[in-house]
Amino acid sequence: MTLAAFFVLLVIAGVCGALGAGLGGYSHAGCLGSILLGFIGAVLGSWLATTLRLPAVLVVAVGGVPFPVFWAVVGAALFVFALGLLRIGAARRS
């Protein structure tokens, strides 16, 4: 993978993470947080799709590395939503 392909992959992950964070109800992730959410979402979404035997909807290959855009957004949204539920539960206990 070239350096340019790596930066393109970071941008795609950042956009997916930002979309997922917005859908999940949190919009203050920042640039690095969105990139991290994009990669976490890709792992979580791909695992969920494989477990439920769902098809790969929108996969972009960057430098020979496939990145599941749709499942990254879905996984990031689910991850942010779950974190929000944990935060609400922790606030109620305080």
C-alpha positions as a Markdown table, in Angstrom:
| # | Residue | x | y | z |
|---|---|---|---|---|
| 1 | Met | 0.0 | 0.0 | 0.0 |
| 2 | Thr | 1.4 | 3.4 | -1.0 |
| 3 | Leu | 1.3 | 6.4 | 1.2 |
| 4 | Ala | -1.3 | 8.1 | -1.0 |
| 5 | Ala | -3.6 | 5.1 | -0.7 |
| 6 | Phe | -3.2 | 5.1 | 3.1 |
| 7 | Phe | -4.2 | 8.7 | 3.2 |
| 8 | Val | -7.2 | 8.0 | 1.0 |
| 9 | Leu | -8.2 | 5.2 | 3.3 |
| 10 | Leu | -7.9 | 7.6 | 6.3 |
| 11 | Val | -10.2 | 10.1 | 4.6 |
| 12 | Ile | -12.8 | 7.4 | 3.7 |
| 13 | Ala | -12.7 | 6.1 | 7.3 |
| 14 | Gly | -13.0 | 9.7 | 8.6 |
| 15 | Val | -16.1 | 10.4 | 6.5 |
| 16 | Cys | -17.7 | 7.0 | 7.5 |
| 17 | Gly | -16.9 | 7.7 | 11.1 |
| 18 | Ala | -18.4 | 11.2 | 11.0 |
| 19 | Leu | -21.6 | 9.9 | 9.3 |
| 20 | Gly | -21.9 | 7.2 | 11.8 |
| 21 | Ala | -21.3 | 9.5 | 14.7 |
| 22 | Gly | -24.0 | 11.9 | 13.4 |
| 23 | Leu | -26.5 | 9.0 | 12.9 |
| 24 | Gly | -25.6 | 7.6 | 16.4 |
| 25 | Gly | -26.3 | 10.9 | 18.1 |
| 26 | Tyr | -22.8 | 12.3 | 18.8 |
| 27 | Ser | -21.3 | 15.0 | 16.6 |
| 28 | His | -18.2 | 16.2 | 18.6 |
| 29 | Ala | -15.8 | 13.4 | 17.6 |
| 30 | Gly | -13.3 | 15.6 | 15.8 |
| 31 | Cys | -11.1 | 14.5 | 12.9 |
| 32 | Leu | -9.0 | 11.8 | 14.6 |
| 33 | Gly | -12.1 | 10.6 | 16.5 |
| 34 | Ser | -14.0 | 10.2 | 13.3 |
| 35 | Ile | -11.2 | 8.3 | 11.7 |
| 36 | Leu | -11.0 | 6.0 | 14.7 |
| 37 | Leu | -14.8 | 5.6 | 14.6 |
| 38 | Gly | -14.6 | 4.7 | 10.9 |
| 39 | Phe | -12.2 | 1.9 | 11.5 |
| 40 | Ile | -14.0 | 0.6 | 14.6 |
| 41 | Gly | -17.3 | 0.8 | 12.6 |
| 42 | Ala | -15.7 | -1.1 | 9.7 |
| 43 | Val | -14.7 | -3.9 | 12.0 |
| 44 | Leu | -17.9 | -4.0 | 14.0 |
| 45 | Gly | -20.1 | -3.6 | 10.9 |
| 46 | Ser | -18.2 | -6.3 | 8.9 |
| 47 | Trp | -18.5 | -8.6 | 11.9 |
| 48 | Leu | -22.2 | -8.0 | 12.2 |
| 49 | Ala | -22.8 | -8.4 | 8.5 |
| 50 | Thr | -20.8 | -11.7 | 8.4 |
| 51 | Thr | -22.6 | -13.0 | 11.5 |
| 52 | Leu | -26.1 | -12.2 | 10.1 |
| 53 | Arg | -25.0 | -13.3 | 6.6 |
| 54 | Leu | -25.8 | -10.0 | 5.0 |
| 55 | Pro | -24.2 | -9.0 | 1.7 |
| 56 | Ala | -21.3 | -6.5 | 1.3 |
| 57 | Val | -23.1 | -3.5 | 0.1 |
| 58 | Leu | -20.6 | -0.8 | -0.8 |
| 59 | Val | -17.0 | -1.9 | -0.6 |
| 60 | Val | -14.2 | 0.4 | -1.8 |
| 61 | Ala | -10.8 | -1.2 | -2.6 |
| 62 | Val | -8.0 | 1.3 | -1.8 |
| 63 | Gly | -4.5 | 0.0 | -2.5 |
| 64 | Gly | -5.7 | -3.5 | -2.6 |
| 65 | Val | -7.4 | -3.2 | 0.8 |
| 66 | Pro | -11.2 | -3.6 | 0.8 |
| 67 | Phe | -13.0 | -1.1 | 3.0 |
| 68 | Pro | -16.8 | -1.7 | 3.6 |
| 69 | Val | -18.2 | 1.8 | 3.5 |
| 70 | Phe | -21.8 | 1.0 | 4.3 |
| 71 | Trp | -21.0 | -1.4 | 7.1 |
| 72 | Ala | -18.5 | 1.1 | 8.5 |
| 73 | Val | -21.2 | 3.7 | 8.8 |
| 74 | Val | -23.6 | 1.3 | 10.3 |
| 75 | Gly | -21.0 | -0.1 | 12.7 |
| 76 | Ala | -19.9 | 3.4 | 13.8 |
| 77 | Ala | -23.5 | 4.5 | 14.4 |
| 78 | Leu | -24.2 | 1.4 | 16.5 |
| 79 | Phe | -20.9 | 1.9 | 18.5 |
| 80 | Val | -21.7 | 5.6 | 19.2 |
| 81 | Phe | -25.3 | 4.7 | 20.1 |
| 82 | Ala | -24.0 | 2.0 | 22.6 |
| 83 | Leu | -21.5 | 4.4 | 24.1 |
| 84 | Gly | -24.3 | 6.9 | 24.5 |
| 85 | Leu | -26.4 | 4.4 | 26.4 |
| 86 | Leu | -23.5 | 3.6 | 28.7 |
| 87 | Arg | -23.0 | 7.3 | 29.4 |
| 88 | Ile | -26.7 | 7.8 | 30.2 |
| 89 | Gly | -26.6 | 4.7 | 32.5 |
| 90 | Ala | -23.5 | 6.0 | 34.3 |
| 91 | Ala | -25.0 | 9.5 | 34.7 |
| 92 | Arg | -28.1 | 8.0 | 36.3 |
| 93 | Arg | -26.0 | 6.1 | 38.9 |
| 94 | Ser | -24.2 | 9.2 | 40.0 |
